[in-house]
Amino acid sequence: MYLVQRDLPVGEWRVVENFKISGTGGQYRPTKLQYKMTILGDTTIIRTDYRNDNHFLSLARYEEIGTENLKTYFLIDILGQVVELGRIMTVEVKGEERKRVLFRLRDTSGNEVACCLWGQYAEQIESHISESKDDTIICLIRFAKISEFRGELQITNAYDASLLMLNPTMEEAIDFKQKYKLHVFVKDDTGESELMLLDTVATTIIGNKAEELWDGSYAEIEDPEILPIPIKNLVGKSFCFGLSITSDNVSNGSTTFKVAEVWSGDHIHRIESLSEPVSLIGSSSSTLSTSEVLCIDHNKESSSEDVTTPFSKRKEGDAELNDMNSTSKKLCAKNIKMEKTKED
């Protein structure tokens, strides 16, 4: 095994001759292919000048993790933004001390998955945090294991077989960064709040993709006068927002609420004409609210202390998640402010 590892270094191209092809089976398969290659005693491994920068990623769709399409015996490639990053802790496992870090990965549609990395991978994140000045971490885990912890699906490293890349520069990671993360301040007849719209939802109301407006630039924008017109045009408009109440809101008290769906036009008039509140069908962790955009803060990570959560703006009897529904008529708009993530 040592000789094979020595002759097949990760990231290098080799010509392999005299090997065995057989059917796949068992746990922790690195691909969905039906066949696998087995190195034999007389297998020959030869160096080559051939080069190809393609990483041959097969990125998992978050919504498919743990389903028939991506069962737990597959090792997957997963890309996302690190959110809710916990402290790197040293814990005892089977009599040995190991470092561990817990966090969540979020895709451009707002889907999230829990992650737990151990040992050298936790140390890699610890080192990145101490050395990097960039608060935004884009994380790629190759050959990650799908597991379950306390009833929740979780991504973790497959022993030492996984590869961890932080803020990688391959095409897939660059495309991931060129997405919206739009924070808007809205107001209805119950008060004000801050909402976060990720790429798919933001594109719906802006009408343009992020890369079309920013042309690949990540420079910080401090002057609201130079904001793209499609984003400026949001101020003063009314939308119907379907909100997702996440663990960050319930457990950590975050006052920024993620928008799962958005509607405008006739749908808003229909909601406003109803005498009874209308809940977003599907889960008690969702709510429907018609509000007007007051101002915009683009790619803003932390929530404003001056913005109150809908919980505090309602009567005590209306504080239950199932009853968080409101409608409003148009209100006056404020000036807008924009910040943009700065990438090295």
N, C-alpha and C positions, 0 to 999 in steps of 0.2 A: 504493500500500500504506500509506503514512504516513497519508493521509486516512482510510482505512478504520479503521486502528488508533485514530486520534483520535476518530472518530465511534462506535466500538464499544468503549468502555472496559470492562475486566473487572469484572464484578459489577453492571453497570448494565443496566436494561431499555431496549430500543429497539423501535420499529416499523420493519420492513424491507419495502420494496416493490420490485417489479420485479427479481427474482433468478432464477437458473437452477437447476433441479433435475436432477441426473444420478446415475448409478450410482457407487458407491464403488469404490476400487481402490488398489493401491500400498501403500507402507509407512506406519506410524505413523498408523493411523486412530484418532481420538479416541472413536469409538463403534462398536458392532456394527451400527448401522443400515445398510441396503442403499443408502441414498441420501444425497447431500450437497448443500448449498446453496452456490452460487458467486455472489460479488458481481460485478456487471457495471458497465460505465462509467456506465449510466443508473440504477443502483440508488439508491433514496432511503432515507435513514436518518433517522428522526424520533424526537425525545425523547418520553417518555411518563411519566405519573404512576403507571402501574401498578407495584405492588411485590409481591414474593413472596420470602419468606425461605428457601424450599426450595432446598437446594444441588444437588438432583437427582443425588445420588451413585449410582454403580453400583459398589459395592465388590467387588473381586475376591476370590474364595475362594482361599486360598493353595494348596490342593491341586490347583486347576485351572490354575495358572500354567504356561504352556509346553505345555499339552495342546491337544487339538483345540478345546476350549471357549474357550481364551485363548491364541491363537497369538502369536508374537513380533511380528507386524505390528500388533497392537492396542495402543493406549495405554490404560492402566488407572488406576482409582482404587484405592488400597490404604491400609489403616489398620492400625496396629499399635503395639506398645510397642517402643521402641528398646532393644536389648540389645547387649552387646559393642561399645560405641561406641569407635572408635579415635580417635587424635589427628588433628586437622585439619592436613594437611600441604600444603606448597607444592611442586608438581612441575612439571617442564618438559614441555610438550606442543607439538610442532611449533614449537619455538623461543620459545614464550610460557610464562610462569609462571602456573599456575592452582592454586587451592586445591582440595583433595580430602578427603573424609571417607568412611571405610568403617564400616559397622555392620550389624546384623541387625535385622529386624522380626519380632516374634512376635505371633501372634493368640491368642485366648482358649482355643484348643484345644491350644496348645503348638507349632503348626507355625511354622517359621521360614523366612525368605528373606533372602539376602544383598542388601545395598544399597550403592551407590556414588553419591555426589552430588558435583557439580563446581561450581566458580565461585561464583556468588551464593548457591546453595543451601547449599554448605559454609559460606559466610560467615554465612548466616542461622542455622545450627546453632551456629556458634562464638559468635555474639552472644547466642543464647538461653542457652547454657551459662554465659556470664559474667554474665548479668543475672538468671537465674532461681534461686530457692532450692530449687526442687523437683527432686529427683534423678530422678523418674520422668518420662519424656518419651513422650507419645503423639503419634505422627507420622502425618499424612495427606498423601499425595502424590497429586495429581490429574494425570492425563495423563502417567503415568510410563511409561517404556519398558522392555520386557522384553528383556534381552540375555543373553549367555553369556560367562563369563570363566573360563578354566582349567577348563572342563568343568562349571561350576556355573551354574545360572540366577541372574541378578542383576537387581535393579531399579535403574534409574538415571534421571536426568532426560533428557527429550527436548529437548535443546538448551535454549532459553529458554522453551519452550512449557509446561513443567510448572509446577504451583503447589504450594508447600510450606507446610503449616500445622502448627505445633507446639503441642500441648496445646489443640486447637480446642474450641469450646464448643457445636457443633451437636449435635443429638439423638443422632446415630450415635456420636459420640465419648463423650458422657456414658454411653450404654449400654455402651460398651466398657469404661469405667472401673469400672462397677458389676459387676465379675466377681471371682471368687476368684483369689487368688494365695496359696495356703496352704503354709507350710513346716512340716513335721512331723519330729520326731526319732523314729526307730524303732530297734528292737533285735531281733536274732534270736540264734541260738546261736553266731554268729561275731563279733558286735560290734554297734556302734551306727553310725548314719549319718543324714544329713539328706536328706530328699526334698522336692521341690517339686511340688505338685498345682495345675494351672491349672483354669480354670472348669469345663469339661465333666467332667473326672475328679473334681474336688472335689465337684461337685454330686451325683455318683453315690453317694458314701459319706455325705455330710452329709444329703441328702434335701431340702434347701431351696436355692433360688437365692440368690445373694448379695444381691440387692436386697430379697428378702423378710426377711432377717435384719438388714440395716443400714438399711433404709428411706431409702436415698439419702444417708446420712451418711458423711463421710470423716474424722470426728474421730478422733484418735489415742486408742487405748484402752490404758491402762497397768495397770489393775486387772484381773487375770484372773478375779476374782469376778463381773464384770459381762459376761463373755463369753456369747454366745447358747448356750442349752442344747444344741442339736444339735451344736455344735462341741465343747463340753465332753465330750459323750458319746463322742467318738472315743477319748479317752484310755483305755488298757487293752484296747482291742479289737484283734483280729488281722485282718490283710488280706493278700492276695496281690498284690504289686505287680509290674507289668511295667515295667521301667525302660528309658529311652532314654539311651544313652551318647552325649553330644553332643561337638562339637569343643571346647566350653568345658571339659569334663572331661579330654579327651585332650591338648589342646594347652596349655591354661591351668592345668591342675591343680585345677579347681574340685571341691570335695568335696560339692557339692549336686547330686543326681541327679534328673532330671525323670521323673515318672511318666507313662507312656503309657497304661496300662490298670490297672484294679484289680478284684479279685474278693474275695468274702467267703463265709462259710457253707460249703456242701458242697464247693465247689471247693478251699478250703484243706485240708479233711480229706482230699480225694483226693490233693493234692500231698504232704501230710505222710506219707501211707501208702506212697508209692512209695520203693523202695530206691535208685533212681538219680536224679540231678538231672534236672530238666526245663527245657529252654531254651524261651524264647518264640520261636515259629516266625516267621521273616520276615527277620531280619537279624542278623549277628554283632554289631551295635551295640546289641542289646537283651538283657535278662536278666530272669529271673523270680525273685522272692524273697518268701517269706512272713515277715512281721514284725509286731510289735506296736507301736502308737503309744505313745510314752513321753510326749511333750509337743508342744505346738503353738506355732509362731511365725508369725503371720499377716502376709502382705505384707512379709516380711523380705527385703531385697535381697541382702545379703552372707552368706556361709556362716560358721558358727561355727568358731573355731579349736580348740575343745574337742571337736568331733565328727570322728571319723576316717572316712575313706573306706573302702568295702568292699575296695579294693585292699590297704590296709595290714593288714587283719584276716585275710587269707587266706595260706595257705602259698605259697611261691614257685611251686610247680608248678601252683597254681590261679589264677595271676594273669592268665591270658589272658581276653579278653572273652567268648569262647564258653563258658568254664567258670564264669562268675560266677552260680552258682545256689545257693540255700540255703533251708532250711525251719526252722521253730522252733515250740516250744510257747509258751504264754502266759507272760509275765514281769510283774513288778510295774511299776506306772506311777508317773511322777514328776508334780510339779506342772506346770501349763501356763502359758505366757507368750504374750501376744498383742500384736502391734503392728499398727497399721492406717495405710495411707498417708494422709497429710494433703494435701488438695487446697486450693488457693487459691480 
